[in-house]
């Protein structure tokens, strides 16, 4: 299965490379020394960059997704091929806009982009669910992490298609901006899913309870931590583990801000660090570690409840 996954990656990369090559070859070359033709040529290059960024963004998201995929099944294969089939139409729709930029061609391009994005979201959903066995929890995690961004990009896509009907040229500017935004959010969202899935059940519950403003603050500081530790790639062989500890500490601070008991929050952080330092451990130890972690958390909460009852009796 690993070999089959590797071949699928190679096939997808080859298809995307061919798509970009075709778009370059479709650029109209000026045949006369006319200022109008050169202006049209420059405009065609601008439209090419719009499609290039869109395809490049799809490739990057695809690479990030399949880089950590453990295995794939027939359903992933089918939707992957459908995704690549629609993505392969990008050169044709790019050529339509290049030769005749009107409301209908620009709207058609927007509809194609939205279809491609929806198909990739479907593939992503299948790949992530295949990787994690707890379907209920991973569904909540994906909704929490990807939900706002998916709603944002979905709303933007529909709005730009409507804008294309009235102002096609303005819509092209938004087609250029959206892939750039997606490029920066993809890696962050994927890393957040990885971090949340490594949290204990108690941490995940507290993570789900974070408000929108608290989640934005958490993500901002989390991004700063990733940026700081990424600079240590060459100097610190354990930079990933150190980064996870720092993110775990960040979550503990968020819990204390929400009014969680410091002792309980501290226990969550310490035992989570044990899990996050499991580099090189075997899968059969993971279940035991999780059981131990849950047991200690229950004891901490029972002890806190006992203290609260004693104080109330006094």
N, C-alpha and C positions, 0 to 999 in steps of 0.2 A: 504493500500500500504506500510506503514511503517513496518508492521508486515511481509509482504512478502519480503521486502528488508532485514530485519533482518534475516529471514530464509535463504535467498540466501547467505548472509554473512557467516552464520553458515555452510551451505552446502559447500561453497568454502573452508572455513578453514578446514573442515573435510577431503575433498578430498586432499588438499595439505598435511595435516598431514599424511594421508595414503600413499601418494606418497613417502614422506621422509622415512616412516617406511619400505616400500617395498625395497627401495634402501639399507637400512641398512641390512635387512635380506638377500639380494642378495650377500653380501660380501662373497667371498670364504674363508673358514676357513682352515688354514694349517692342513694337516692330518699327516705330518711327520716332525720330527725334522731336517729339511733341511734348510740350509741358503737360498737356492734358493726359497723355498716356502715362507719363511718369507719375503724375499725381494719382492716377488710377492704380498704378503698380504699387505705390506706397500704401494706398488704402487696402489693396489686396493683401499686402504683407501684414497690416494691422489685423485684418480679419483672420489671417492664418494664425497669428499669435493668440487670438481668442480661442480658436479650436485647439491649438497646441497646448495651452494652459489647461483646458478642460480635459483633454486626453491624458496629459501628464499627471494631473490631479487624480484621475481615475487609476492610473498605473501606480502612483504612490500609495493610495488607499488600498489598492489590491495587494501590493507588496507587503504593507504593514499587516494586513489581515492574514495572508497566507504564510507569513514568516513564522508565526507561532502556532499555526494549525497542526494539530496532532494527527488527524486523519480526515479523509473525505469519503463521501458515499455517492451513490448514483444520483441522488437528488441535487447535491452540490454540483456534480458534473453537468447535469441538464441545465440548471439555471446559469451556470458559468458560461456555457456555450450560447445560451440565449442572450446573456449580457454582452458577450463579445460580438454576437451577430448585430445587435443594435448599435454597439459602439463602432462597428465597421462602417456604418452608414454616415458617420461624421464627415468624411471627405466629400461625399455627394452633397450634403446639406451645406457644407462650407462653400462649395463651388456655386451653389444656388445663390447664396448671399453675395458672393464676390461679383458675380455677373449681373445680378439684379437685386439690389437691396430695397425691398418693399415690405409692407406690413405682413404679407402672407409668407414670404420666405423666412423672415426673422421669427415670426410666430412658429413656423414649422421647425426651425432650429431649436427654439425654446422647448417645444413639445418633445423633440427627440432627446434633448438634454435631460428633461425631467424623467422620461421613460428609462434612460440609461441609469440615472441616479436611483430610481426606485428598484430596478433590477439588481443593482449592486447592493442596495440595502437588504434585499431579500437574500442574496448570497451571503452577506455578512451575518445575517440572522442565523442562517443554517450552519455556517462554520463555527460561530461562537457557541451555539447550542450543542453542537457536536463535541466541542472541546470540554464543556462543563456538564457534569451529570445532573447536578441539582437544577432542574429546569425552572422551578418556581423562583428560586433566588436569582438565577441569572436573568430571568425575564424582568424582575424588579430592578436589577442592576443596570441592564441595558436601557430600561425606560428612564431611570434616574440620570444616567450618564449621557445617553444619546438623545433622549426625548426632546429637550429644548432645542438642540442644534438641528435635529430632524424637522421639527416644527418650523424653525426659523427658515431653513433652506427650502422647505416645501412651500411656505408662504411667499418667500422671495421669488421662487420659480413661477408660481401662478401670477404674482404681481407683475413680473417682467413680461410675461406673455401678454397680459392685458395692456401693459405699456407699449409693447411692440405694435399693437394695433393702431395706436395714436401717434407714437413717436419711435419709429424703428431704429433710428440712429442712436437715440438715448438708450434704448434697450441693449444695443451692442456693448455699450460701456458697462452695463451691469453684468452682461455675460462674461466680460473680462474680469470683473471684480470677484464674482462668486467663487470661481475655482481657486483664487488666491486665498480667500478666507477659509475655504474647505481644507486647503493644504496645511494651514497652521493649526486647525482644530483637530485634524485626524489623529496625529500622533499623540496629542494631549488626551483625547478621548480614549484611545486604545490603551495608553499607559494607566489611565484612571480605572478602566475595567480590570486590568491586571492587578492593580493595587487593591481594589475593593474585593475582588474574588479571593485575595490572600488574607483578608481580614477575618477575624473570628465572627461568629454569628452575632455576638453582642455588639461588636464594632459596626457590623453591617446594619444592625437595627438602628444604632445611633446615627449612622451615616444617612439612612433613609429618612430620619426625622429632622435632618438639617433643613432649615428654611432656604428659600431661593437666595436671599442675601448672604446667609451663612455659607451656602454652597459656593457662591461666586467668590467669597473671601477665601474659602478653603482651596478652591482651584487656583486662585491667583498665587497664594503662598506655595501651593504644591508645585506650580510651574516654576517658581523661583528656586525651589529646592532642587528640582530636576536639572535646571540650568546650571546651578552651582556644582552639583556632583558630576554632571556630564563633563565638566572641564577636567575632572580627575581620572578620565578614562585611562590615560597612559601612565599616570603616577600612582594610582591606587587600585590594586587588583580587586579589592572588595568594595568598590564604589557603589555597586548596585545594592548590596546589603546595607551599607551605610545610608544610602538614600532612602531605602524602605524604613529603616529605623527612624530617620528624621521625619518622614511622612506620618509614621505611627505616632510620634511625639506630637506632631501638629494636630492630629485628630484628637489626642488626649487633651490638648489645650482647648480645642473647640468644645469638647464635652464639658470641661470645667467652666467655660464661658456660659454654657447653657444651664449651669447650676448643678451638674452631676457631682456626686460626692468625690472629692479628690482621691480618697483611698481606692474606691472602685475604679476610677479612671486610671489611676496609677497601675493597678493590677492588670487592667486591660492592656495598657501600653507595654508592661514588662512581659506578660505572657505572649502578646502579639510579636514582640521582638524575638522570642524563642522560635515562633513559627517562621518568621521572616529570615532567620539565620539558618534555615534548613538546607542551604546550598549543598548539593551532593547527597542528601539523604534519600533513602529509598521510599517508594510509594507506600510500602506496607507500614512504615513508621508514621506516615502522615496522619492516618486515622487515629493512632494512639495519641499522638501529640494533640490532635483536636479534642479528643475525649478528655485528656488531662487539662487542657485549657478551659473547656466548658465546666469541668468539675471545680476548678479553682475559682472561676467566676461565680459559680453558684454559691460556693462557700463565702466568698467576699460579700455577696449581696445578702446572704442569710445573716452574716455577722453584723452588717450595717442595719438590717431590719431589727435584729435583737437589740442593738444599741438605741435605736429610735424608740422601741417599745419600752425600754428601761427608763429613758428620759421622759417619756410620756407618763409612765406610772409615778415617777418622782414628782 
